[in-house]
Amino acid sequence: MTDTTIIPRVKGDAVVLEFNGKLNIGSGDWLLRESILKQLEEGHRNIILDARNMRTIDSSGIGELITAYTTITSAGGTFKLAGLKGKPLEGLNEIGLIHAFDVYPTTEDALSALKQ
């Protein structure tokens, strides 16, 4: 059982997925995948992952972020990360993947970027 949760909130033309917990193998990775697929099935194409409350990330979690980006952009949408800090931010920086994503300090910044 996991204590990781994802709470979707529609904000204008986007869905903000509030991620709470660990993005790692056997926990947040499959939960993120299911959440992304559900949003796409419901017709949402602009998805922001609010990572303020993401505590840790492992290689499986990083792989899932890449899969999320690929899945969403292949469906004609946009994927943005917001609020990364601590270990998740350090992990993406260490392997040089931080620049592969659109990363914003806050969800409000990411939402503003969608409007431009």
N, C-alpha and C positions, 0 to 999 in steps of 0.2 A: 504494500500500500504506500502511496505517495502523499506528501503534503503539498505537492505542487498543484497550483490552480491557474487557470486562464479565464479571465472574465472579459467577454466581448462587450464593447460599447460603440454604438453607431454615433459618429460625430460628423455631420454633414455628408460629404461624399466618401468618407472613409470609415473603416472599422478599426478601433483601437483595441488591441488585445493586451489586457493588463496581465502580465506574467508575474506570478508569485511563486518563488521556490527555486529549485535546481533544474537546470537544463542539462541533463546527463542521461546516460544510457539506462533504459528501463524505467525512466520516470518522466521527466519533462519532454524528452525527445518525441515519444509517440503522442503525447498530449498536444504538443505544438503542431505536429503533422495533422492530427485529426481536426484541430481548431482551424487551421489554414484551409484544409479541404472543405470543411463545413461552410466557411465564409464564401469560398469560391462557388460552391453549389448553390448558395443563397443569392448569388449574383454580385457579391461585393468584390471589387477589383483593387481597391486601394486599401492596403492593410499596413497598419503601424503596430509594431511590437513595442509596447511600453515595458522596458526592462529595468525600471527603477528598483523593483523588488526581486530581481534575479540574483540569487545568492552565489551560485557557482555555475561553471560551464565546463564540460569535458569535450574530448574530441568528437564524441557522438553528437553532442549538442551543437558544436560548431558545424558539423556535417548537416545537421537538421536546419540550421540557419541558411546554409548554402542551398539545400533542397527547397526551403520555403521561398527564397529569392527566385530560384529557377522556375518553380511551379507557378508562382504568381506572375512573373514577367512573361512566361510562355502563354499565360491566359490573358495577356494584354493589360495586366495591372501593374501597380507599383508597390514596392515593399520598402518600408523605412524602419529603422531602429531608433528608439528614443530612450534617453535616460540611462544609458549604459554607464556603469561605474564599477569600481572595485575589481574583483577577480574576473568577472566576465569581460570587462574592458581590457584588463591586462592580458588575458588569454588571446583575444583577437589582435591586440597590438604585437604580442610576442611572435606570432606566426605571420604577421604582415597582412592579415585579412581585413583589418579595420577599414581599409580604403576600398574594399570590394563592395561595401554597403553604403547606403545613404544613412548617415548617423547624425542625430540631432540631440541637443542637450535635454529638450523637453518634448512632450507630445504636442504642445501648442506650436513649437517651432516646426515640427514635422507637418502638422496640419497646415500651417501657413505656407510651407514649401509646396504642398500639393496645389494650392490655389494659384501659384505663380506659373 
